[in-house]
Amino acid sequence: MNILEKIAAHKRVEVAESKEEVPLEALELLPHFKRKCISLKERLQQFSTGIIAEFKRRSPSHPEINLEAEVEKIALGYAKAGAAGISVLTDEEFFGGSLDDLMQAREAVNLPLLRKDFIIDEYQIYEAKAAGADVILLIAAILNRNQIARFAKTAKKLGLEVLLEVHNEEELERSLMPNLDMIGVNNRNLKTFEIDLENSKNLAEKIPAEYVKISESGISETVAIKELQKSGFQGFLIGGNFMATNDPGKSAAEFIKELKG
């Protein structure tokens, strides 16, 4: 069982408990549920840098990135830095996040927010909407084609955009369908945790033009982004590179300034 399978197995237990504690009808009554979402896709098409700055405290490969991080302060820093959007890790067991982090980020900034989690049930899509997300992540490696289609349709019904994450050509080919807005290529090998930016470049030409292309994981230098832009990427999800510093907002600002420079 690789780490992704382990996370998905735990998530099924977690979601079952959440359904017991907070029924779907209760989620629909929360204030953000009726809020009109902000388009991340449009912002990535408009922003020359396309940085999606991520908030996360830890990960399976890096257990202590920034354990005391304050989401409101960092979200404001990312917004001031000029990020096109913000990704918020809401998984608690493996990443130290929560839906409260997403809600605090929503109160702090008026940017598109991605709920970064491991969605294996439609209930989580309703959770995302109720907590203030604009975009959900669907991970092809843990979902079959029917699940992706069903979850994407539910997201669209709620006004959310959909980012589909793939790791290889097989996942990409079996997962392309309507109701997806963005395709993210994860440069991390989930079996070895090795990073290879060539993964994004190799898959770029196989992603149809109707989808905004996003490169995820392992981006730490502006030169890498400039190379990826040549392959048609408009979004770049960066987390650890900012979060591992004393001031993630400042680090993002310096990175974006250099990228524009």
N, C-alpha and C positions, 0 to 999 in steps of 0.2 A: 504493500500500500504506500503510494507516494504521498507527499505532504498535501497535495490538493485533494486527494481522495480522503485523507484523514480529516481535513477541514470540512469537507462536504458531509461526511458521516456525522461529525459533531454538530454541524449546522442543522441537520434533520431533527436531532433531539432538541436543540435550542428553539427551533421554530415551533415545534409541537408545544413546548412550554409557553412560548409567547402567545400562541393562539388561545391557550387556556386563560392566561392572565388578562389579555386585552383583545376582546372580540373584534372582528372586522368592522362591525357597526360603530364601535367606539372610535376607531381610527378615522372613520368618515366624518366624525363630529369635530375633529381637531381643527384649529384655525387655518393651518397651512393647506389643508386638503382642498380648499376651494381656490387657492392662490393660482394665478396664471404663471406658468413656468417661463423661465428665461432660456432662450435657445443657445446652447453651447455650440452647436453646429454653425450657426450664423456668426457667432463671435470668432470662431476659429477661421472662418472664411474671410473675416474682416481684419483680424489682427495679424500683423506681419510676423510677430514672434510666436504666437500660438502656445504659450506656456500654460499648462495646467499644473498648478502647484499643489502638491499633496500634503495633507496633514496625517501623520501617523506617528505613534509613539514607539512601536517596535514591530518586528516581523519575525517569522521563523528563522530566517537567515541572519538577522541582526536583532537579538533580543533586547538590546538597550540603545535604541536610536536617540530617543529624547523622552524619557519616561515622565518627566514633570511638565511637559509641554502644555500650554494653555491655548485652547483652540480659538477663543475669541481674539486674543492678542495676535496670534499668528495669521488668522484669516484676514484681519485688518491690515497686517503687514504685507500679505500677498496682494491684497487689493491695491494698496498704495504702490506696490512695486510694478503694477501693470500686468498682472496675470490675466489671461483670458478667462480662466475659470479655476475652481478649486475642487480637488478631490478629497473627500473625507472618509477615512477608514472607519467603518462602524462595527467591525468584528471585534469582540471583546477577548475571546479565548486566545487567539493567536496574534492579534495586533494591538490589543490594549485600547480599542476604541469603543464607541457606543452611539446609539441614536441621539443621545443627549449632545454629543459632539456636533452632530449634523445640525441639530436644532439651534445650538449656540452659534454656529457659523452662519446659519440663516438669519439670525437676529442681528449679526454683526455686519454683514456685507450684502450688497445687491449684485452679486455675480452669479453666474450659473454654478450650481453645486452638483457634483457627481457623488451619488452614494456608492462607495467602493466596498463591496461585500461579495459574498458567495451566495447568489440567489438560486435557490432550489425549489421555491414555492411562491405562488402568486401572492400570498399573504405579505411577503417581504416587499413587493412592489407597492402595495397599499401603505405599508409602513414608511417606505421611502417618500411617497407623496405627502403623507401626513407630517413627516418630520421636516419638510421643506426642500427636498431634493428637486432638481430639474432634470436629472439624467440618472439612469440606472445602468449598471454593468452586468452583462450576461457573459459568462465564461464558457466558451464552446467545449472546453476539455471536460466539463462536468455535466453538460446538458446534451440531450439528443435533439435532433432537428425539430421534432414535434413540440418539445418543451420550449425551445427557442422561439418558435412561431407563436405559441400560446402566450408566453410571457411578453413578447414584443407587442402583441396585439393588445394585451391588458395595459401595458405601459402607455400605448398610444391613446387608448380609451381614457386614461387618466391625465393625458396632456404631457406625459414625460417623454423625453428623448431616450434613445437606446444606443449604447456603445457595446458592440460585440467584440470580445477579446479572443484572439486566436494565437496559437503558438506555431502552427505549421500549415502547409498547403492542404493537407487532408481536412483539417478542421475548417479552414476557410471555404473550401469547395462544397462541403456538406452543409454549411451554415448560411450561405448567402440567400437572402429572401427579402420580401417587402417588410416594411415597418422597422427596419434598421436604419440608423442615421449615420453612424460612425463605425469604422472598423479599427480596432486597436491591435497592433502586433506586439506581443510581449517578447522582449529580447532575452528573457531569463528561461533557461532550461529547468523545468520543474523537478527533474530527476537529479541533476547535478548542481543546480543553482548557478551555473556558469552563465555569464552574460556575453552575448554576441550581437552587436548592432547590425551585422550583415543579415541577420534574420529579417529585420524590417526591409532592408533593401531588396532582398531576394523575393519577398512576397508583394512588394509594392505594385509591380506591374500586373499582378494577378487580381488586384482589388479593383472592381469597376469604378469608373469616375463618379458615379452618383453618390458614393460614400466618401465622407471626409476621412482621410487616413491619419491615424494617431500612432506614434511610436512610444512604447512604454518600457520602462525599466532600464537602468544602467547608463542613463544619459547624464554626463557630468561635465562636459565641455561644449562650448558654443560651436566649435568647429564641427562637432558631430551633428549638431542640428543643421548647420549649413549644408552638410553632405546629404542629410536625410531630406531636406527641402528639395534638393535636386531630383529626388525620387518621388516627389509629389506629396510628401507629408506636410500637413498643416497644423497638426497638434502634437505636443510633446509633453508626456506626463512625467514629472520629476518630483520625487519625494525625498528619498534618503539624502540626496546631495544637499538639499536645503535644511532638512530636519535635523541632520547631525551636527549643525552649527549652533552657536549660542543665540543667534538671532536669525531664524529662518526667513523672516520678511526682508531683512537687510541683505541676506545672501541672495534671495530671489531678485531683489532690486539691482544688485551689482551684476548678476548674471544676465538679466534682461537688458541692462544698459550696454553691456559688452556685446550682446547679440545684435542690438540695434546699431552699435558703434561703427 
